[in-house]
Amino acid sequence: MKKQLLTVGDSWTYGDELPDIYQAWPYKLSDAIGYEVHNMGMSGSSNASILRRSFEELASNHYDLVIVGWTSPGRIEWKDNVGMAYNLWPGFFEGKRFLTETPWRSSLVEYISQHHSPEYLYQQYLVQVLSLQAHCKVNNIELLMIDVRYRDYYRAVGQEQHDKLEKQIDRDTFIGFGKFGMVELTKGMPHAPGGHPLHQGHERIANEIAKHIRN
């Protein structure tokens, strides 16, 4: 029986804009290392959503390796009185169906666009990273992480203020921390109109993660 791999992340993990989502890096990686993958990438996911879904999945299923692709710290998970969880972030207005179908939510988007604290959002991202690392360590779960984008606006604004938290991150389990993310890995490669990498970029991401695993 093959070892089991869990991947959790946003659209870059899901495989948005690929002609075939099985060209996404989780599937390329699973072929390279011989694991069977359960890909829980979800378009538009916030880090809170990624963390919550990771905890829920790990509570009921065993995996030999978990790989998390963290998204922008600016994304926020929210649940209103309708009871459905959704994700939004500052400036998230145009072309989004859930805002046109449920226009009262635009008030929340407008508020956080005007009044959010990027330093706080970066702090929350660090807390989420540390929480998952601690959980996996206590439960003897093999874990790797990678950012979608290292040179992120929220990191640039909040990094100096939250230096003590950042220093607690286990860099052995965090690929490229302080150096690169998926965006930087795929720089100069073909991307789709929405900014997501095509299969060459996903191949590059998979190869980088596989190299880390082999080393």
N, C-alpha and C positions, 0 to 999 in steps of 0.2 A: 504494500500500500504506500502511495506517495505521501511525503510530508505535506502538511497543510500550511498555506500562506494566506494571511488576511491583509488586504490593502484597504486603507480608508483615506479619503481626501475629497477634493472638490473636482471641478471639471477637468483639470489636468490629469487627475487619477482616473476619472471615469472614461475620458477619451472623446471629449466634445470636438466636433467638427472633423473627426476622422470618418472616412467612408465606411470603415468597419471598426467598431469599438474594440475588437479583438487585436487591433494593432496598437492599442494603448500599452504603456510601459508595464503595468502589472502582468499582462499576458506574455509579453516578450521576456520579462524577467523570469516568470515561472518556467518558461521553456528553457531558459539559459541555466537555471539551477535545479531543474527537475522536480519542482514542487507543483502541487495542485492549488490554484488560486481561487479565492473568493473575493471578488473586487467590490468593495462598498464605496467606490467613488461616487459622488453625487454633485451634479452641477449646482453652482451657487452656494455651496456649503460654507457655513461659518466654522471657525475653530471650536466654538461651543458645541455645534452640531457634530463635528468630527469626534470630539472627545466623548460626548454622550453616546453616540452610536458605537464607538469603540468599547466603552464600558458595557453597554447592553449586549453586544455580540460576545465579548469575552466572558460574560457571566454565564453563558449557556453553551458555548462551544469551545473546543480545544484547537489551538493552532500552534504549530511549531515555530512560526515566525510571524511577527506583525510589523507592517511597514506603514507609517503614517506620512502623508503629504500635507503639511500644514498650509493653510491659505493665508490671505491678508488678515492682519489683526483688526482691520476696520470692519470686517463683516460681523454682524450681530444676529444671534438667533432670538426670536421673539414669538410669544404665543399670546393671542388676544382672546376675547371672550367667545370667539367662534370655536376655539379649542385646537386650531391647526397651527403647528409650528412652521415658521417660515424664516428666511434669512434676508437681511437688508444691510445696507451700509451707507455712510454719508455720501450724498450726491446720487443715490440710486433711484432715479426717477423714470427716465424715458424708456419706452418700449417694453415695459414690464406688465404682463397681463394681469398679474394678481393685484396691481394697483388700480388698473382700470375697472376690474371686476369688483373690487372692494375698495372704493375710493377713500374710506375713512382711514385706511392705513397710511395714506400719503401724508397725513398730519404728523405721524410718528417719524416718517422719513425726513420731512421738512424740519422737524425739531432737531433730530440728531445731526442733520447736515449743518445746522447753524450753531449748535451748542455742544458738540461732542469734544472730548478731550483725547487727542491722539496718544498722549503719555499714558493715560489710563488704559486705553485699548491695548497698547503694547504691554503694559503690566499684566493685563488679563491673559494675553497670549503666553507670557512666560509662566504664569501660574498654571495654565492648561498643559503646557509642555512638562513642567515639573510634576504635575499630578499624574499624568500618564506614565512617566518614567518611574515614579515611585510605586504606582500600582503594579506595573509589570515586574519590577524588581522584587517586590514582596511576594508575588505569585509565581516567580520563576518563569516568566514569559519572555522569550527572546524578542527584542524590540529594536527597530531602526526608524529613524525619522529623517525627513528632508523638507526644506521649505520650498514652496512654489517660487517665491522671489526673495532673495537675500537683501538686495538693495531696495528696501521697502520704506515708504514715507514714514510709517509709524515707528519703525526701528530707528530711523535717522533722528526723529524727534524725541523718542522716549528712552533710547539706549543708555545715555549717560545717567539719567535719573534712576534707572533700575539696575544699575551695575551689580548690586549685591545679589539680586535674584538671578541675573544672567550667569554669574559665576558658579551657581549651583547646578547648572545644566550639565548633564553627563555627555560630553562631546564625543565619547567613543560610540555612542548609539545615535548620534545626530550627524548625518552625512553633510559635510560642507558648512557646518555652522560657523558663522563669522567670515565665510569666504564666498559661497555661491548657493544658489537654489536652482530649480528647474529652468527658470527664465534665463539665468546666466549660462546654464549648460547648453541651451538650445539657441543661443545668440548666433545670428548669421545663417541659421537653417530655415528652410521653408516653413511658413506659418499660414494658417487659414485666415480668411477675412476677419474673424472675431478675435484673432490673436493667439489661438491655440496652436501648438506644434502639430505638424503632420508626422507621418510614420518615422521619418528620419530622426526627428527630435525625440520621439518616444524611445527609439532604439538607443539614442545617446544616453537618455536618463536610465534606461534599464541596464546599460553597460556599466555606468558609473556605480549603480547600486550593487550590481553583481561583483564588480571589482572590490568594493568595500567588504562584501560578504566573504569573498575568497581570501582577502588579506586578514 
